[in-house]
Each structure stands twice: as structure tokens, then as C-alpha cells.
């Protein structure tokens, strides 16, 4: 009987040690939230399974953001270029940086397949180091929350941030090789105009841009990625339902100011949109319930195009 008790004690002790959270060095000023060890191990297995030949895409959801460092390479990828809409601009201090966001599961699969093709069987899944955390913190507008994992290969170190609640991948990026703080390839603006030229893309009806008008610090303190994602999903659904068959061409801007008690939404229309549809769109969007700011107001702007090209200015 004593042997059984002893074995049980040893086994319990082993499980207890196995479930200890692996801590890492967090750079000063970075807000980092740990998940329990079981959740992190599940995330590692999910990543590994979806990098295997038996990939079932269970790690994916409709919306997947390609971060700015990885987007430097992927924006030239022919398959990813064919993904319609979803251009994302992040305002980080005085810089404006580009990324990409898929808007449905097939497009998320295209991104994952390209990532998977780059990752050979020789990779390591680990937690982030200080330099990787500093970079990621510099471009996001929410607290870093595990599971945040690095897929390290011989040539690249990929950043994968999964949602804790369902282990769906929300952010895919690449950690810069340089250890300097100049992580981001920024667009330069003068007199309200962009200096470098950008592709018009294709003529389509889709979300063209997400522009975050509040600072990184303000967004981090008052909102979360989940809140912003929910807002975009709800507005997208209404836009796609109403404008998908519209024959007219133009742009519609929806600007949200999320406040602690009552949100404000403003609109602007450009070119020859069907104003009857615009009126219904405004009514439907105004009728939705969106997340509020935790304390101070934050602003973001969604730019939609109807049978139109991307802006080049």
C-alpha cells in the first residue's frame, strides 16, 4: 500500500512540475500576459500539426494579420497578391506602416500554405526572446498575451500569436534579424500625401484599408485586438451584404470613435455611390453594438471601395 501511495505522490509531483509556466525575460515597458503551461503546449502541438503533411487548418480563422516585417517579403508573393482587399495601416508614433489582413478562411489558407512552404521539417517552436518582444510590442496596439510563440528556422524566426480562448492564429509576422530599434519600414507622408507610389490593385468591392488614428499607447490602454476585430467583422458583414451587387463606383469611409459610455460613428462618401444603399448601410451600422473604450476615446477608420481601385495618393 505504501508503494502505491509513494508512486502516486511521485506522479502527482511530476504533473505539478510539468505544468509550471515557462517564464521569459520581459523588456521594460512591455505588457506581457502568461497563459498556463497546458494552453501553451496545446498551441505548440497545434502549430506543429498544421505544419505537417496532415494539415487540417484548425489553427486558422477568417481574419489573419500579416505583420509589417513579414509583409515586406510576402507583398511580392504572387498568390498572396491575389488576395482581395484587407490592406492594413498601423500608426506607430510618427510612422505609418503597412500590413495585410485576410478576410475569409480561403485567403487565410493561402497565407498559411505559403508560410508552411517556407518552413522545412527542421524547425523549433519556442517562446520569444527580448529582441523579438521589443519588435512585436513596437507594432501592435494591444497587450502581448500568450500563446505567443516563435517558429525558428535556419533562415527566419516567425512570430505566431494565437488567441487564448480558441487557439486561432491572429498574427503572423517575422522577427527582424537586426537588433536595432529601427524595425519598421515606414511610409513617409508630406503635406498629407504619401511620397512613395503604391499599386492600385484590382477593381473590386471590398475593405481597402484599416487606419488606426490613435497612438499605440492609447489603443493598448483602452482596447484590444479582439474588440477591433469584432468591430471590423460586424461592419464588413453589413457592407458586403449591401454593396456586393452594387453597379456604381465609389468609396465610403466609416470612422469610429470608441468611448467609455457612448461610441460615435461618422461617414463620408466619395464619387457615385448609391445613396439609398449608403443610407441603409449607415442605419445598420449605427444599430450594431460595438465594444466601448475602457477609459479614454480611441479612433479608427475603415475605408471601403465599391467597384473601385485602391487610392494611390
C-alpha positions in Angstrom: 0.0 0.0 0.0 2.8 2.3 0.8 4.4 1.7 -2.6 1.1 2.8 -4.3 1.0 5.9 -2.2 4.6 6.7 -3.0 4.1 6.2 -6.7 1.0 8.4 -6.6 3.0 11.1 -4.8 5.8 10.9 -7.3 3.4 11.0 -10.3 1.5 14.0 -8.8 4.8 15.8 -8.2 5.8 15.2 -11.8 2.5 16.5 -13.2 2.9 19.6 -10.9 6.3 20.3 -12.2 5.2 19.7 -15.8 2.5 22.3 -15.5 4.8 25.1 -14.3 4.7 28.2 -16.5 7.9 28.8 -18.5 8.9 32.3 -17.7 10.9 34.5 -20.0 12.7 37.9 -19.8 10.2 40.7 -20.5 11.7 44.0 -21.7 11.0 47.1 -19.6 7.8 48.8 -20.7 6.3 45.7 -22.4 3.0 44.3 -21.0 3.1 40.5 -21.3 0.4 38.1 -20.0 1.3 34.5 -19.5 -1.0 31.6 -20.3 -1.0 28.4 -18.3 1.5 25.7 -19.4 -1.2 23.4 -20.7 -2.5 26.1 -23.1 1.0 26.9 -24.4 1.7 23.2 -25.0 -1.6 22.8 -26.9 -0.7 25.8 -29.0 2.7 24.3 -29.8 1.1 21.0 -30.9 -1.5 22.8 -33.0 1.3 24.7 -34.8 3.3 21.5 -35.3 0.2 19.6 -36.6 -0.6 22.3 -39.1 2.9 22.4 -40.4 2.8 18.7 -41.1 1.5 16.9 -44.2 -1.7 16.2 -42.3 -2.5 19.9 -42.1 -6.2 20.4 -41.3 -6.1 24.3 -41.0 -7.7 24.1 -37.5 -5.3 26.9 -36.4 -6.9 29.4 -38.9 -9.9 31.8 -38.8 -11.3 34.2 -41.3 -9.1 37.1 -40.2 -5.3 36.7 -40.1 -2.9 39.6 -40.0 0.4 39.6 -41.7 2.7 41.8 -39.7 4.9 44.5 -41.3 8.2 42.7 -41.3 6.8 39.6 -43.0 4.7 41.7 -45.3 7.9 43.2 -46.7 8.6 39.8 -48.3 5.0 38.5 -48.8 3.7 41.5 -50.6 5.7 40.3 -53.6 4.3 36.8 -53.4 2.1 36.2 -56.5 -0.5 34.1 -54.6 -0.9 36.5 -51.7 -1.1 39.4 -54.2 -4.3 37.9 -55.4 -6.0 38.2 -52.0 -8.5 41.0 -52.4 -8.7 43.9 -50.0 -7.5 43.8 -46.4 -4.8 46.4 -46.6 -3.9 47.5 -43.0 -2.1 50.6 -41.9 -0.8 50.9 -38.4 0.1 54.3 -36.9 3.1 53.8 -34.6 4.3 57.2 -33.2 5.1 59.2 -36.3 5.4 56.2 -38.7 2.7 54.7 -40.9 3.4 51.0 -41.6 1.7 48.5 -43.9 0.4 45.0 -43.3 -2.3 42.7 -44.7 -5.4 41.1 -43.2 -7.2 38.2 -44.8 -11.0 38.4 -44.6 -12.1 34.9 -45.1 -10.8 31.3 -44.5 -9.7 30.5 -48.0 -7.4 33.6 -48.0 -6.1 32.7 -44.6 -5.3 29.2 -46.0 -3.3 30.8 -48.9 -1.2 32.7 -46.3 -0.7 29.7 -44.2 0.3 27.5 -47.1 3.0 30.0 -48.2 4.3 30.1 -44.6 4.2 26.3 -44.4 6.2 26.0 -47.6 8.9 28.2 -46.2 9.2 26.2 -43.0 11.1 22.9 -43.5 10.9 20.0 -41.1 13.9 21.4 -39.3 12.4 24.0 -37.0 12.0 24.7 -33.3 8.9 26.1 -31.6 9.8 28.3 -28.6 8.9 31.4 -26.6 10.1 34.8 -27.7 13.3 36.4 -26.6 13.7 40.1 -25.6 14.5 41.4 -29.1 11.5 39.6 -30.6 9.3 41.0 -27.9 10.6 44.6 -28.4 9.8 44.3 -32.1 6.4 42.9 -31.7 5.5 45.4 -29.0 6.6 48.2 -31.3 4.0 47.4 -34.0 0.9 46.1 -32.1 -1.8 48.1 -30.3 -2.7 45.6 -27.6 -1.1 43.8 -24.7 1.0 40.8 -25.6 -0.8 37.7 -24.4 0.2 34.1 -24.7 0.2 31.8 -26.6 2.9 33.9 -28.4 5.4 31.5 -30.0 8.4 31.7 -32.3 8.8 29.1 -35.1 12.6 29.3 -35.6 14.2 28.0 -38.8 17.7 28.3 -40.2 16.7 31.4 -42.2 13.8 33.0 -40.4 12.2 33.4 -37.0 8.4 33.7 -37.4 6.1 35.2 -34.8 2.8 33.5 -34.2 0.3 35.0 -31.8 -2.8 32.8 -31.1 -6.0 33.8 -29.3 -6.0 32.2 -25.9 -9.8 31.5 -26.0 -9.8 29.2 -29.1 -6.2 28.9 -30.2 -6.9 30.6 -33.6 -4.0 32.4 -35.2 -4.5 36.2 -35.2 -1.0 37.4 -36.2 1.8 36.0 -38.3 5.0 38.0 -38.6 8.7 37.7 -38.8 11.2 39.0 -36.3 13.9 41.2 -37.9 17.4 39.9 -37.9 18.8 43.3 -36.9 18.9 44.0 -33.2 18.4 47.7 -33.7 15.1 49.5 -32.9 14.6 50.5 -36.5 12.2 47.6 -37.1 9.6 49.1 -39.3 9.7 50.0 -43.0 7.6 53.2 -42.8 5.8 55.2 -45.4 6.7 58.8 -45.4 4.0 61.5 -45.7 4.4 65.1 -46.6 1.6 67.7 -46.8 -0.9 64.9 -46.3 0.3 63.0 -49.3 2.3 59.7 -49.5 5.7 60.1 -51.0 6.1 56.6 -52.5 3.6 55.3 -55.0 1.5 52.2 -54.4 -0.2 49.7 -56.7 -3.9 50.4 -57.5 -4.6 46.7 -57.0 -7.7 45.4 -58.7 -11.1 47.0 -59.2 -13.3 45.4 -56.6 -15.9 45.9 -53.8 -14.0 45.3 -50.5 -12.5 46.7 -47.4 -9.5 48.7 -48.7 -7.8 50.0 -45.5 -7.9 49.9 -41.7 -6.4 53.1 -40.4 -5.7 53.3 -36.6 -5.9 57.0 -35.7 -5.0 56.7 -32.0 -1.5 56.1 -30.8 -0.2 52.7 -30.0 -0.2 53.6 -26.3 -3.8 54.8 -26.4 -5.0 51.7 -28.2 -3.1 49.4 -25.9 -4.6 51.1 -22.8 -8.2 51.3 -23.9 -9.0 48.5 -26.3 -7.8 45.0 -27.5 -7.3 43.2 -30.8 -10.5 41.2 -30.1 -12.5 44.4 -29.8 -11.1 45.8 -33.0 -11.6 42.5 -34.8 -15.2 42.3 -33.7 -15.9 45.9 -34.9 -14.3 45.1 -38.4 -16.2 41.8 -38.7 -19.6 43.4 -38.0 -19.1 46.3 -40.3 -17.7 44.1 -43.1 -20.7 41.8 -42.9 -23.1 44.7 -43.4 -21.0 46.3 -46.2 -20.7 43.0 -48.1 -24.4 42.2 -47.8 -25.5 45.7 -49.1 -22.8 46.6 -51.7 -21.8 43.3 -53.2 -24.2 43.7 -56.2 -24.0 47.5 -56.5 -23.1 48.6 -60.0 -22.0 52.1 -59.1 -18.4 53.0 -58.1 -17.0 55.0 -55.2 -15.6 54.9 -51.7 -17.2 55.0 -48.2 -15.3 56.0 -45.1 -16.5 54.8 -41.6 -14.8 56.4 -38.7 -15.4 55.0 -35.2 -14.6 56.9 -32.0 -15.0 54.4 -29.2 -15.8 56.0 -25.9 -16.4 54.6 -22.4 -20.1 55.2 -22.5 -21.3 56.1 -26.0 -19.5 55.5 -29.3 -19.7 57.9 -32.2 -19.7 56.9 -35.8 -19.2 59.3 -38.8 -19.3 58.6 -42.5 -18.0 60.2 -45.7 -18.9 59.2 -49.3 -16.8 59.7 -52.4 -17.8 59.5 -56.1 -21.0 58.0 -57.4 -22.3 55.6 -54.7 -25.9 54.6 -54.5 -27.1 56.9 -51.7 -30.1 54.7 -50.9 -27.8 51.8 -50.1 -25.5 54.2 -48.2 -28.4 55.3 -46.0 -29.3 51.7 -45.2 -25.7 50.9 -44.5 -25.4 53.8 -42.0 -28.6 52.7 -40.3 -27.4 49.1 -40.0 -24.0 50.1 -38.7 -25.5 52.5 -36.2 -27.8 49.8 -35.0 -25.0 47.4 -34.1 -23.5 47.2 -30.6 -19.7 47.8 -30.7 -17.2 47.5 -27.8 -16.6 50.6 -25.8 -13.3 52.1 -24.8 -12.0 51.2 -21.3 -11.4 54.8 -20.4 -10.2 57.3 -23.0 -11.6 57.6 -26.5 -9.8 55.8 -29.4 -10.3 56.3 -33.1 -10.1 54.1 -36.2 -11.2 54.4 -39.8 -12.4 51.8 -42.3 -12.1 52.7 -46.0 -14.3 50.6 -48.3 -14.2 50.6 -52.1 -17.2 49.8 -54.3 -16.2 48.8 -57.9 -13.1 50.8 -57.4 -9.3 50.7 -57.3 -7.1 51.4 -54.2 -6.2 55.0 -53.7 -2.7 55.8 -54.9 -2.2 59.0 -53.0 
